[in-house]
Amino acid sequence: MTAAYLLRRVIEIVPVLLVVTVVVFGILHLTPGDPARLMLGDIASEEDVTRLRQSLGLERPIYIQYLSFVGGLLRGDLGESLALDRSVLTALLERVEPTIVLTLFSLIIAVVFGVVTGILSAMHHNRWADQFISTLALVGVSIPNFWLGLIFILVFAVEFGWFPATGYPPIAEKGVWRSLWHLVLPAVALGLSQAAIISRITRSTMLDVFQQDFVRTAVAKGASRQIVVVRHVLTNALVPVLTVIGLVLAALLSGAVVVETVFAIPGLGRLVISSISRRDYPVIQGIVLLTALVYVVVNLLVDLLYTVADPRIRY
């Protein structure tokens, strides 16, 4: 990997984000009806609607509004929330910690369970262990995470009382372990379905690598099964697994919306739900932009990790 490639990839992010800004900006202007009236509701007076239209700059030409919107983004100004009485950036920063911690916690669960079960399934191909793991993976993909979360609350929080059912204390107040303890159930509910996907991809990719000539050569030379699996098979199967992990991270970020609602976690998921119900469009725009930025950065990181997983890949 060269510095020129990295610079080129970073530059390629710019037009992608530019397209995202156009889409996000269009959310407000493509909505049928008067955006200001939709935000304030039918009971608002005409004076309030006119005042909001002026504050949002809706009376200016649309290209001027877009340039002003992009200019604000470049300055780190995402606008003002209509319902929270604070800037959108402040509202996002207040809610971003639970979502980040939940997503990363779920990703660790998904990767660990997915890769381990995928390896075991490939090593015991067509045996009972393979069939058992494949069945579990099918069940894991089929069960919605919100239903699984409700079952976890009923069994492990209400019945046994092992874990808290709802809420999330900030790390700065309660410490890392106390905060993570509140996220065990939602992280498992969110991560298990994605673990099933990673398991299936790991199994399929490893079975393909097992058929390669260099693996047969390593076995013929007397290499132990553990060395063959770890050093030869798993190493060469990492690139497709890394690809699906990048997609899984994006799925976890979007799935956090539902799980945070089920477990009453004060993160970005609950914020976007409440903002939609209150028609707080500036907050919705900010969350969409943040999510798109995370998607783009994750794709870039996955591409860079390809060179680490497989030295034969050069950009």
C-alpha positions as CSV (number, residue, x, y, z in Angstrom):
1,M,0.0,0.0,0.0
2,T,1.4,3.4,-1.0
3,A,0.8,6.9,0.3
4,A,-0.5,7.8,-3.1
5,Y,-3.3,5.1,-2.9
6,L,-4.3,6.3,0.6
7,L,-4.5,9.9,-0.6
8,R,-6.5,8.9,-3.6
9,R,-9.0,6.9,-1.5
10,V,-9.4,9.9,0.9
11,I,-10.0,12.2,-2.1
12,E,-12.6,9.7,-3.4
13,I,-14.5,10.1,-0.2
14,V,-15.2,13.8,-1.0
15,P,-17.7,13.2,-3.9
16,V,-19.4,10.4,-2.0
17,L,-20.0,12.7,1.0
18,L,-21.1,15.5,-1.4
19,V,-23.8,13.2,-2.9
20,V,-24.9,12.4,0.7
21,T,-25.2,16.1,1.5
22,V,-27.5,16.5,-1.5
23,V,-29.7,13.6,-0.4
24,V,-29.8,14.8,3.2
25,F,-30.5,18.3,2.1
26,G,-33.3,17.0,-0.1
27,I,-35.0,15.4,2.9
28,L,-36.3,18.7,4.0
29,H,-37.2,20.1,0.6
30,L,-38.7,17.0,-1.1
31,T,-41.1,16.4,1.7
32,P,-44.7,17.2,0.5
33,G,-46.1,20.4,1.9
34,D,-44.5,23.2,3.7
35,P,-41.5,22.0,5.7
36,A,-42.0,24.6,8.4
37,R,-45.6,23.7,8.8
38,L,-44.7,20.0,9.0
39,M,-42.2,20.7,11.7
40,L,-44.5,22.9,13.9
41,G,-47.7,21.0,13.2
42,D,-51.2,22.1,12.3
43,I,-51.9,24.0,15.5
44,A,-49.0,26.4,14.9
45,S,-49.9,30.0,14.0
46,E,-48.9,31.5,10.7
47,E,-46.6,33.9,12.5
48,D,-44.7,30.9,14.0
49,V,-44.5,29.2,10.6
50,T,-43.2,32.4,9.0
51,R,-40.7,32.9,11.7
52,L,-39.4,29.3,11.4
53,R,-39.2,29.6,7.6
54,Q,-37.1,32.7,8.0
55,S,-34.8,31.1,10.6
56,L,-34.3,28.1,8.3
57,G,-33.7,30.3,5.3
58,L,-36.5,28.5,3.3
59,E,-37.4,31.7,1.5
60,R,-34.1,32.0,-0.2
61,P,-33.3,30.3,-3.6
62,I,-32.7,26.6,-3.1
63,Y,-29.1,26.7,-4.4
64,I,-28.3,29.4,-1.9
65,Q,-29.8,27.3,0.9
66,Y,-27.7,24.3,-0.2
67,L,-24.5,26.3,-0.3
68,S,-25.3,27.7,3.1
69,F,-25.9,24.1,4.4
70,V,-22.6,22.8,3.0
71,G,-20.8,25.9,4.4
72,G,-22.2,25.2,7.8
73,L,-21.0,21.5,7.6
74,L,-17.5,22.7,6.8
75,R,-17.5,24.8,9.9
76,G,-18.9,22.0,12.0
77,D,-22.3,23.6,12.2
78,L,-25.1,21.1,11.7
79,G,-27.8,23.6,12.6
80,E,-30.1,23.9,15.6
81,S,-32.5,21.3,17.0
82,L,-36.1,22.5,16.9
83,A,-37.2,20.4,19.9
84,L,-34.1,20.0,22.1
85,D,-33.2,23.7,22.4
86,R,-29.5,23.1,21.6
87,S,-27.3,22.6,18.5
88,V,-27.6,19.4,16.5
89,L,-23.9,18.8,17.1
90,T,-24.3,19.0,20.9
91,A,-27.3,16.7,20.8
92,L,-25.3,14.1,18.8
93,L,-22.4,14.3,21.1
94,E,-24.7,13.8,24.1
95,R,-26.1,10.6,22.6
96,V,-23.2,9.1,20.7
97,E,-21.4,7.3,23.5
98,P,-24.0,4.6,24.1
99,T,-24.4,3.9,20.4
100,I,-20.6,3.6,19.8
101,V,-20.1,1.3,22.8
102,L,-23.1,-0.9,21.9
103,T,-22.0,-1.2,18.3
104,L,-18.4,-2.1,19.2
105,F,-19.5,-4.5,21.9
106,S,-21.9,-6.2,19.5
107,L,-19.2,-6.3,16.8
108,I,-16.8,-8.1,19.2
109,I,-19.5,-10.6,20.0
110,A,-20.3,-11.2,16.4
111,V,-16.7,-11.6,15.2
112,V,-15.7,-13.9,18.1
113,F,-18.7,-16.2,17.9
114,G,-18.9,-16.0,14.1
115,V,-15.2,-16.8,13.3
116,V,-14.9,-19.5,16.0
117,T,-18.0,-21.3,15.0
118,G,-17.2,-20.9,11.3
119,I,-13.8,-22.5,11.9
120,L,-15.2,-25.4,13.9
121,S,-17.9,-26.0,11.3
122,A,-15.3,-26.1,8.5
123,M,-13.0,-28.4,10.4
124,H,-15.9,-30.8,11.0
125,H,-17.4,-30.6,7.6
126,N,-20.5,-32.8,7.1
127,R,-20.3,-34.1,10.7
128,W,-22.8,-33.5,13.5
129,A,-20.9,-30.5,14.8
130,D,-21.1,-28.9,11.3
131,Q,-24.8,-29.6,11.0
132,F,-25.5,-28.3,14.6
133,I,-23.6,-25.0,14.0
134,S,-25.2,-24.6,10.6
135,T,-28.7,-25.0,12.1
136,L,-27.8,-22.5,14.9
137,A,-26.6,-20.1,12.2
138,L,-29.8,-20.4,10.3
139,V,-31.9,-19.8,13.4
140,G,-29.7,-16.8,14.3
141,V,-30.2,-15.2,11.0
142,S,-34.0,-15.8,11.1
143,I,-34.7,-14.4,14.6
144,P,-35.3,-10.6,14.7
145,N,-33.0,-8.9,17.2
146,F,-35.8,-6.9,18.8
147,W,-37.7,-10.2,19.6
148,L,-34.5,-11.7,21.0
149,G,-34.0,-8.6,23.1
150,L,-37.5,-9.0,24.6
151,I,-36.8,-12.6,25.4
152,F,-33.5,-11.7,27.1
153,I,-35.2,-9.1,29.2
154,L,-37.9,-11.5,30.2
155,V,-35.5,-14.4,31.1
156,F,-32.2,-12.9,32.2
157,A,-33.4,-9.5,33.6
158,V,-36.9,-10.1,35.0
159,E,-36.9,-13.9,35.8
160,F,-33.3,-14.4,37.0
161,G,-32.3,-10.7,37.7
162,W,-28.7,-11.3,36.4
163,F,-28.6,-8.2,34.1
164,P,-30.3,-4.8,34.1
165,A,-33.2,-4.6,31.8
166,T,-32.9,-1.0,30.6
167,G,-30.8,2.1,30.6
168,Y,-27.1,2.9,30.2
169,P,-25.0,4.8,32.8
170,P,-22.3,7.0,31.1
171,I,-18.7,5.6,31.5
172,A,-17.6,8.9,33.1
173,E,-20.1,8.4,35.9
174,K,-20.1,4.6,36.6
175,G,-17.0,3.3,35.0
176,V,-16.3,1.0,32.0
177,W,-17.4,-2.3,33.6
178,R,-20.7,-0.9,35.0
179,S,-21.6,0.6,31.7
180,L,-20.7,-2.5,29.8
181,W,-22.8,-4.6,32.2
182,H,-25.9,-2.7,31.2
183,L,-25.1,-3.5,27.5
184,V,-24.6,-7.2,27.8
185,L,-28.1,-8.2,26.8
186,P,-28.6,-5.6,24.0
187,A,-25.1,-6.4,22.6
188,V,-25.8,-10.1,22.5
189,A,-29.2,-9.6,21.0
190,L,-27.7,-7.3,18.4
191,G,-24.6,-9.3,17.7
192,L,-25.9,-12.9,17.5
193,S,-27.7,-12.5,14.2
194,Q,-24.6,-11.0,12.6
195,A,-22.4,-13.7,14.2
196,A,-24.5,-16.2,12.2
197,I,-23.7,-14.4,9.0
198,I,-19.9,-14.3,9.8
199,S,-20.0,-17.9,10.7
200,R,-21.5,-19.0,7.4
201,I,-19.1,-16.9,5.4
202,T,-16.1,-18.1,7.4
203,R,-17.2,-21.7,6.9
204,S,-17.7,-21.4,3.2
205,T,-14.5,-19.5,2.6
206,M,-12.4,-22.0,4.6
207,L,-13.9,-25.0,2.8
208,D,-12.8,-23.4,-0.5
209,V,-9.3,-22.9,0.8
210,F,-9.1,-26.4,2.1
211,Q,-9.4,-27.6,-1.5
212,Q,-6.3,-25.6,-2.7
213,D,-3.1,-27.4,-3.6
214,F,-0.9,-25.6,-1.1
215,V,-3.1,-26.9,1.7
216,R,-2.8,-30.5,0.4
217,T,1.0,-29.9,0.1
218,A,1.2,-28.7,3.8
219,V,-0.7,-31.8,4.9
220,A,1.5,-34.1,2.8
221,K,4.6,-32.6,4.4
222,G,3.3,-33.6,7.9
223,A,2.0,-30.2,9.2
224,S,-0.3,-30.6,12.1
225,R,-4.0,-29.9,11.6
226,Q,-3.9,-26.8,13.9
227,I,-1.0,-25.3,11.9
228,V,-2.7,-26.0,8.6
229,V,-6.0,-24.4,9.8
230,V,-4.4,-21.3,11.4
231,R,-1.4,-20.6,9.3
232,H,-2.6,-21.6,5.9
233,V,-6.4,-21.9,5.7
234,L,-7.6,-19.1,8.0
235,T,-5.0,-16.6,6.8
236,N,-6.0,-17.1,3.2
237,A,-9.7,-16.9,4.1
238,L,-9.5,-13.6,5.9
239,V,-10.2,-11.3,3.0
240,P,-13.8,-12.3,2.4
241,V,-14.3,-12.5,6.2
242,L,-13.0,-8.9,6.5
243,T,-15.4,-7.8,3.8
244,V,-18.4,-9.2,5.6
245,I,-17.2,-7.8,8.9
246,G,-17.3,-4.3,7.3
247,L,-20.9,-4.9,6.2
248,V,-21.8,-6.3,9.6
249,L,-20.5,-3.2,11.3
250,A,-22.8,-1.1,9.1
251,A,-25.7,-3.4,9.9
252,L,-25.0,-3.2,13.6
253,L,-25.0,0.6,13.5
254,S,-28.4,0.6,11.8
255,G,-29.8,-2.2,14.0
256,A,-28.9,-0.2,17.1
257,V,-31.9,1.9,16.4
258,V,-34.3,-0.9,17.2
259,V,-32.3,-2.4,20.1
260,E,-31.8,0.9,21.8
261,T,-35.6,1.4,21.7
262,V,-36.2,-2.0,23.2
263,F,-33.7,-1.6,26.0
264,A,-34.4,2.2,26.6
265,I,-30.8,3.1,25.9
266,P,-30.3,6.9,25.4
267,G,-28.3,6.6,22.2
268,L,-28.5,7.9,18.6
269,G,-31.2,5.2,17.9
270,R,-33.7,6.6,20.3
271,L,-32.7,10.1,19.3
272,V,-33.6,9.5,15.6
273,I,-36.9,7.8,16.6
274,S,-37.9,10.7,18.8
275,S,-36.7,13.2,16.1
276,I,-38.8,11.6,13.4
277,S,-41.9,11.7,15.6
278,R,-41.3,15.4,16.4
279,R,-40.3,16.2,12.8
280,D,-37.0,17.6,14.0
281,Y,-35.4,17.5,10.6
282,P,-32.1,19.2,11.5
283,V,-31.4,16.3,14.0
284,I,-32.4,13.7,11.4
285,Q,-30.1,15.3,8.9
286,G,-27.2,15.3,11.3
287,I,-27.7,11.6,12.2
288,V,-27.9,10.6,8.5
289,L,-24.7,12.5,7.8
290,L,-22.9,10.9,10.7
291,T,-24.0,7.4,9.7
292,A,-22.9,8.0,6.1
293,L,-19.5,9.2,7.3
294,V,-19.1,6.1,9.4
295,Y,-20.0,3.8,6.5
296,V,-17.4,5.5,4.2
297,V,-14.7,5.3,6.8
298,V,-15.4,1.7,7.6
299,N,-15.2,0.8,3.9
300,L,-11.8,2.6,3.7
301,L,-10.5,0.8,6.8
302,V,-11.6,-2.6,5.4
303,D,-9.7,-1.9,2.1
304,L,-6.6,-1.0,4.1
305,L,-6.9,-4.1,6.2
306,Y,-6.8,-6.3,3.1
307,T,-3.1,-5.6,2.7
308,V,-2.5,-6.7,6.3
309,A,-4.5,-9.9,5.9
310,D,-3.0,-10.8,2.6
311,P,0.5,-9.5,1.7
312,R,-0.1,-10.4,-1.9
313,I,-2.6,-7.5,-2.2
314,R,-0.9,-4.3,-3.3
315,Y,-2.5,-1.0,-4.2
